[in-house]
Amino acid sequence: MRLRSLVGTLLIVAGFWFLIERSDWNLRRVLMPLATSTHLWADPVTAHGEGYLPDEQNNIDIYKANRMATVNITSVVYQRDIFFQVFPAQGTGSGFIINDGGEIVTNNHVISGSRNITVSLLDHKQYPARVVGYDPRNDLAVLQIEAGRRLPYVHLGDSDTIQVGQKVLAIGNPFNLEGTLTTGVVSSVGRALDREDGTRLEGLIQTDAAINPGNSGGPLLDSHGNVIGINTAIYGSQTSSGEAGSIGIGFAMPINRVKTMLEELRTTGHISLPVLGITRVLFVRGDLAVALRLPETGGLLIQDIDEGSPADEAGLRRPQRFVIAGMTEIGVGGDLIVAIDGKPVESQDALRRALNNKRAGDEMQFTIFRDNRTMKVNVKLGSAPARI
């Protein structure tokens, strides 16, 4: 037994002597597996060379080039509570500077009804703003600030060349989170959106780039960094604050509408609405049209015209008498509009849609059915000041 213990002790001593006498022995090598096993993360690797991917770099460059020209807009509207006490309510939105003199484009609903408008730049400097012009039909407005210095500005692109599938970037201040960038693609073009006041926005760009409350009025940019639209509205889900959040369906007003507004502003010094004077129409076709002794293909039957209006002066005819069809009183004997500017009438809102693309002083051509024959009537549109 003692001999066995002695042999074991000698083997241990010999093994220790062997390890310390080896010239290549290294304690770190012995402990390496233990040290390796304690790493908490893997070091970064580069898959294909240094730097960002081309699309990432494009996003970064566009953001850096346009973020300083994207502004936050705060407006104050005075409202009455249930006790008829007046109190200020604050709203926020976005906008973008279009020249170094401090002219800013935004949505009309961002500043509508406001008494005080404040523009905040990304450097946190604030300036009072005045309204230069507005176009409620297209939900557009132009503001002016006096910064006393040259300001960074965006470049306006061409919204007529937009293609479904092209990349777009949105910059704005959603939920007061300034300088937020989101990306996506053009999902569709030519969309229409009904508003709460009963009016309709036409020809909108649809995108899946995230647009949230506070983004309204901000720029929608293409992959060259040019503004092709103004972020305007969303279909969204309700947030905890009761506001709508993005579900990937946003809408932007094409930038060419802004260009048209700016051209009128430069030429006349104001923005006006085109006036036609046809105040009520009724879309009829099929059996109802035949019963009224009109072409089966139908059209817009004029129900009322303002006296002295451009439509009245051009000779368009209002109803001569009224008949009852079901539970509806219909004026008959007036003109049936079957086409506007050569485009066949196919819906109740055809006249409103045509007017949305017109400016004061433009001419509209109506193809009408009167006294069992078709004729054309040209009407030069009048003007009325836009109301904010």
Phi, psi and omega per residue, in radians:
M1 nan -0.784 3.122
R2 -1.141 -0.641 3.140
L3 -1.117 -0.683 3.125
R4 -1.140 -0.722 3.123
S5 -1.149 -0.678 3.138
L6 -1.122 -0.711 3.116
V7 -1.123 -0.721 3.137
G8 -1.104 -0.727 3.138
T9 -1.124 -0.734 3.127
L10 -1.095 -0.643 3.126
L11 -1.162 -0.690 3.137
I12 -1.153 -0.785 3.136
V13 -1.096 -0.716 3.134
A14 -1.134 -0.712 3.120
G15 -1.118 -0.750 3.109
F16 -1.091 -0.764 3.124
W17 -1.060 -0.680 -3.140
F18 -1.109 -0.743 -3.090
L19 -1.173 -0.757 -3.065
I20 -1.353 -0.336 -3.123
E21 -1.534 -0.248 -3.140
R22 -1.254 2.299 -3.101
S23 -1.235 -0.453 -3.108
D24 -1.720 0.215 -3.134
W25 -1.293 2.433 -3.087
N26 -2.527 2.110 -3.133
L27 -1.046 -0.610 -3.122
R28 -1.090 -0.596 3.129
R29 -1.169 -0.632 3.134
V30 -1.179 -0.677 -3.081
L31 -1.563 -0.055 -3.075
M32 -0.950 -0.842 3.138
P33 -0.989 -0.681 3.137
L34 -1.165 -0.739 -3.138
A35 -1.148 -0.702 -3.131
T36 -1.106 -0.648 -3.069
S37 -1.238 -0.198 -3.104
T38 -1.676 0.027 3.099
H39 -1.073 2.357 -3.113
L40 -1.645 -0.295 3.116
W41 -2.711 2.884 3.101
A42 -1.648 2.476 3.107
D43 -1.166 2.631 -3.126
P44 -1.140 2.618 3.068
V45 -2.185 2.730 3.071
T46 -1.965 2.086 -3.044
A47 -1.283 -0.804 -3.046
H48 -2.400 1.241 3.084
G49 1.437 3.073 -3.086
E50 -1.477 2.854 3.028
G51 1.564 -2.986 -3.100
Y52 -1.620 2.804 3.023
L53 -1.172 2.695 -3.090
P54 -0.949 -0.727 -3.122
D55 -1.200 -0.639 3.080
E56 -1.117 -0.770 -3.137
Q57 -1.113 -0.637 3.087
N58 -1.081 -0.781 3.103
N59 -1.055 -0.779 -3.114
I60 -1.105 -0.794 -3.107
D61 -1.098 -0.768 -3.120
I62 -1.145 -0.715 3.133
Y63 -1.106 -0.812 -3.135
K64 -1.096 -0.604 -3.095
A65 -1.311 -0.390 -3.000
N66 -2.105 -0.193 -3.049
R67 -1.135 -0.643 -3.103
M68 -1.235 -0.354 3.130
A69 -1.625 -0.052 3.094
T70 -1.668 2.243 -2.994
V71 -2.093 2.826 3.033
N72 -1.795 2.330 -3.093
I73 -2.046 2.186 3.100
T74 -2.010 2.243 -3.125
S75 -2.173 2.588 3.130
V76 -2.056 2.149 3.102
V77 -2.039 2.310 3.128
Y78 -1.594 2.182 -3.104
Q79 -2.152 2.978 3.090
R80 -2.003 2.432 3.084
D81 -1.532 -3.012 -3.065
I82 -1.174 -0.264 3.098
F83 -1.747 0.213 3.101
F84 1.146 0.396 3.046
Q85 -1.527 2.374 -3.124
V86 -1.435 2.332 3.086
F87 -2.468 2.613 -3.137
P88 -1.449 2.402 3.053
A89 -2.094 2.282 -3.057
Q90 -1.790 2.388 3.056
G91 -2.196 2.710 -3.133
T92 -2.277 2.713 3.091
G93 -2.853 -2.977 -3.118
S94 -2.113 2.998 3.076
G95 -2.900 3.108 3.106
F96 -2.550 2.514 -3.101
I97 -1.419 2.294 -3.063
I98 -1.864 -0.145 3.030
N99 -2.713 2.869 -3.036
D100 -1.258 -0.094 3.097
G101 -1.494 -0.028 3.051
G102 1.655 0.384 3.065
E103 -1.466 2.348 -3.000
I104 -2.235 2.411 3.064
V105 -1.870 2.414 3.087
T106 -2.640 -3.049 3.036
N107 -1.451 2.542 3.092
N108 -1.094 -0.642 -3.091
H109 -1.203 -0.284 3.089
V110 -1.217 -0.585 -3.054
I111 -2.055 0.031 -3.066
S112 -1.044 2.234 3.103
G113 1.349 0.128 -3.046
S114 -1.389 2.491 3.012
R115 -1.616 -0.666 -3.117
N116 -2.228 2.276 3.127
I117 -2.188 2.232 3.136
T118 -2.134 2.331 3.104
V119 -1.896 2.236 3.108
S120 -1.952 2.221 3.088
L121 -1.523 2.964 -3.100
L122 -1.159 -0.389 3.088
D123 -1.462 0.166 3.065
H124 1.275 0.173 3.020
K125 -1.424 2.433 -3.062
Q126 -2.051 2.538 -3.127
Y127 -2.458 2.435 2.998
P128 -1.198 2.556 -3.105
A129 -2.145 2.577 3.022
R130 -2.042 2.632 -3.129
V131 -1.455 2.162 3.117
V132 -1.581 -0.681 3.138
G133 -2.964 2.848 -3.123
Y134 -2.700 2.663 3.140
D135 -2.320 1.590 -3.086
P136 -1.067 -0.529 -3.121
R137 -1.042 -0.677 -3.113
N138 -1.865 0.174 3.105
D139 0.970 0.852 -3.114
L140 -2.155 2.621 3.072
A141 -2.627 2.642 3.095
V142 -2.116 2.250 3.124
L143 -2.005 2.865 3.089
Q144 -2.363 2.287 2.995
I145 -2.097 2.675 3.096
E146 -1.959 1.681 -3.081
A147 -1.577 -0.269 -3.119
G148 1.280 0.272 3.120
R149 -2.748 2.854 3.105
R150 -1.317 2.336 -3.051
L151 -1.901 2.665 3.038
P152 -1.202 2.614 -3.097
Y153 -2.522 2.842 3.137
V154 -1.605 2.970 3.055
H155 -1.969 2.351 -3.101
L156 -1.550 2.297 3.139
G157 -1.645 -2.702 -3.113
D158 -2.198 1.903 -3.095
S159 -1.360 -0.175 3.119
D160 -1.293 -0.274 -3.103
T161 -1.774 0.160 -3.093
I162 -1.126 2.424 3.104
Q163 -2.110 2.441 3.062
V164 -1.093 2.287 -3.136
G165 1.822 -0.282 -3.134
Q166 -1.283 2.639 -3.107
K167 -1.271 2.483 3.054
V168 -2.365 2.714 3.123
L169 -2.278 2.383 3.118
A170 -2.011 2.298 3.068
I171 -2.103 2.393 3.136
G172 -3.049 -2.830 -3.063
N173 -2.251 1.069 -3.102
P174 -1.138 2.359 3.130
F175 0.905 0.596 -3.137
N176 1.146 0.318 3.045
L177 -1.588 1.619 -2.960
E178 -1.160 2.601 3.041
G179 1.145 0.610 -3.121
T180 -1.494 2.326 3.100
L181 -1.940 2.319 2.966
T182 -2.297 2.695 -3.111
T183 -2.232 2.795 3.104
G184 -3.080 -2.671 3.121
V185 -2.317 2.898 2.969
V186 -1.305 2.026 -3.106
S187 -1.469 -0.574 3.123
S188 -2.937 2.936 3.069
V189 -2.302 2.849 3.101
G190 1.284 0.398 -3.137
R191 -1.326 2.678 3.065
A192 -2.083 2.543 -3.098
L193 -2.426 2.134 3.100
D194 -1.397 2.363 -3.135
R195 -1.742 2.905 -3.095
E196 -1.106 -0.474 -3.124
D197 -1.464 0.110 3.094
G198 1.595 -0.159 3.103
T199 -1.493 2.967 -3.082
R200 -2.276 2.392 2.999
L201 -1.633 2.260 -3.035
E202 -1.937 2.703 2.976
G203 1.149 0.559 -3.080
L204 -1.357 2.682 3.007
I205 -1.555 2.228 3.062
Q206 -1.720 2.380 -3.130
T207 -2.472 2.702 3.054
D208 -1.729 0.054 2.997
A209 -1.082 2.284 -3.035
A210 -1.068 2.135 3.069
I211 -2.168 2.223 -3.073
N212 -2.267 2.974 3.068
P213 -0.927 2.273 -3.054
G214 1.814 -0.340 3.064
N215 -1.356 -0.362 -3.061
S216 -0.937 2.267 3.128
G217 1.643 -0.176 -3.136
G218 -1.406 2.914 -3.072
P219 -1.437 2.502 2.916
L220 -1.885 2.076 -2.985
L221 -1.957 2.670 3.039
D222 -1.600 -3.106 -3.057
S223 -1.264 -0.073 3.028
H224 -1.691 -0.061 3.139
G225 1.533 0.190 3.115
N226 -1.621 2.498 3.119
V227 -1.326 2.148 3.124
I228 -1.998 -0.106 3.127
G229 -2.883 2.927 3.090
I230 -2.027 2.063 -3.129
N231 -1.051 2.138 -2.920
T232 -2.141 -0.769 -3.010
A233 -2.722 2.881 3.109
I234 -2.449 2.738 2.728
Y235 -1.622 2.225 -3.053
G236 -2.632 2.931 3.073
S237 -1.656 2.759 -3.110
Q238 -1.346 2.334 3.045
T239 -1.571 3.093 -3.141
S240 -1.105 -0.417 3.134
S241 -1.533 0.005 3.136
G242 1.576 -0.036 3.122
E243 -1.561 2.784 3.134
A244 -1.437 2.393 3.077
G245 -1.934 2.785 -3.041
S246 -1.196 2.402 2.968
I247 -2.161 0.366 3.066
G248 1.558 0.240 3.087
I249 -2.232 1.701 3.132
G250 -2.110 2.828 -3.090
F251 -2.330 2.482 3.130
A252 -2.281 2.480 3.072
M253 -1.382 2.249 -3.132
P254 -0.995 2.456 -3.061
I255 -1.168 -0.418 3.133
N256 -1.149 -0.409 3.030
R257 -1.156 -0.657 3.107
V258 -1.124 -0.750 -3.136
K259 -1.048 -0.727 3.107
T260 -1.079 -0.760 3.126
M261 -1.108 -0.759 -3.118
L262 -1.144 -0.661 3.108
E263 -1.076 -0.757 3.120
E264 -1.153 -0.680 3.138
L265 -1.099 -0.722 3.135
R266 -1.205 -0.628 -3.048
T267 -1.368 -0.787 -3.016
T268 -1.890 -0.270 -3.103
G269 1.472 0.013 3.099
H270 -2.688 2.967 3.077
I271 -1.985 2.197 -3.106
S272 -2.089 2.804 3.087
L273 -1.754 2.455 3.097
P274 -1.241 2.446 -3.134
V275 -2.041 2.193 3.106
L276 -1.826 -0.892 3.117
G277 1.853 -0.126 3.012
I278 -1.453 1.929 -2.995
T279 -1.660 -0.408 3.108
R280 -2.531 2.399 3.054
V281 -2.388 2.803 3.095
L282 -2.319 2.171 3.117
F283 -1.409 2.099 3.130
V284 -2.215 2.566 3.032
R285 -2.915 3.040 3.100
G286 1.123 -2.404 -3.052
D287 -1.071 -0.678 -3.137
L288 -1.120 -0.757 3.120
A289 -1.077 -0.760 3.139
V290 -1.106 -0.716 3.134
A291 -1.099 -0.506 3.116
L292 -1.592 0.155 3.133
R293 1.072 0.776 3.096
L294 -2.116 2.862 3.117
P295 -1.007 2.462 -3.098
E296 -1.074 -0.539 3.127
T297 -1.155 -0.378 2.992
G298 1.292 -2.859 -3.094
G299 2.847 -2.799 3.113
L300 -1.715 2.007 3.126
L301 -1.541 2.062 -3.100
I302 -1.138 2.252 -3.140
Q303 -1.889 -0.400 3.114
D304 -2.861 2.546 3.104
I305 -2.387 2.338 3.077
D306 -1.202 2.352 3.101
E307 -1.150 2.399 3.116
G308 1.358 0.036 -3.139
S309 -1.371 2.906 3.097
P310 -0.957 -0.682 3.121
A311 -1.142 -0.699 3.135
D312 -1.165 -0.771 -3.114
E313 -1.202 -0.457 3.122
A314 -1.383 -0.173 3.066
G315 1.729 0.141 3.056
L316 -1.134 2.523 -2.962
R317 -1.821 2.319 3.051
R318 -1.520 3.018 -3.121
P319 -1.050 2.571 3.100
Q320 -1.728 -0.451 3.116
R321 -2.757 3.068 -3.095
F322 -2.228 2.508 3.095
V323 -2.258 2.822 3.107
I324 -1.830 2.157 3.070
A325 -2.109 1.851 -3.035
G326 1.182 -2.051 3.121
M327 -1.892 0.241 -3.032
T328 -2.042 2.359 3.028
E329 -1.562 2.178 -3.074
I330 -2.114 2.261 3.042
G331 -1.392 2.260 -3.122
V332 -2.174 2.883 -3.120
G333 1.645 -0.165 3.077
G334 -1.552 -3.121 -3.101
D335 -1.309 2.536 3.020
L336 -1.848 2.031 3.130
I337 -1.450 2.027 -3.105
V338 -1.817 -0.294 3.093
A339 -2.723 2.585 3.090
I340 -2.194 2.105 -3.074
D341 0.921 0.671 3.083
G342 1.457 -0.075 -3.117
K343 -1.747 2.152 -3.110
P344 -1.019 2.495 3.110
V345 -1.420 2.190 -3.083
E346 -2.272 0.047 -3.128
S347 -2.732 2.904 -3.124
Q348 -1.113 -0.559 -3.066
D349 -1.641 0.245 -3.094
A350 -1.041 -0.698 -3.128
L351 -1.197 -0.765 3.130
R352 -1.103 -0.700 3.140
R353 -1.134 -0.690 3.129
A354 -1.151 -0.699 -3.141
L355 -1.182 -0.499 3.134
N356 -1.083 -0.396 -3.119
N357 -1.757 0.200 -3.096
K358 -1.970 2.737 3.036
R359 -2.081 2.793 3.076
A360 -0.985 2.357 -3.122
G361 1.653 -0.254 3.090
D362 -1.234 2.842 3.113
E363 -1.948 2.410 3.071
M364 -2.033 2.455 3.100
Q365 -1.915 2.160 3.138
F366 -1.890 2.251 2.964
T367 -1.681 2.077 -3.026
I368 -2.141 2.734 3.024
F369 -1.904 2.084 -3.107
R370 -2.533 2.305 3.092
D371 0.920 0.796 3.049
N372 1.145 0.383 3.045
R373 -2.553 2.784 -3.108
T374 -1.761 2.416 3.111
M375 -2.551 2.924 3.123
K376 -2.000 2.439 3.121
V377 -2.287 2.229 3.095
N378 -1.718 2.371 -3.125
V379 -2.231 2.177 3.053
K380 -1.561 2.145 -3.041
L381 -1.267 2.432 3.033
G382 -1.471 -2.916 -3.112
S383 -2.424 2.675 3.035
A384 -2.534 2.528 -3.130
P385 -1.130 2.430 3.071
A386 -1.241 2.528 3.135
R387 -1.981 2.295 -3.086
I388 -1.285 nan nan
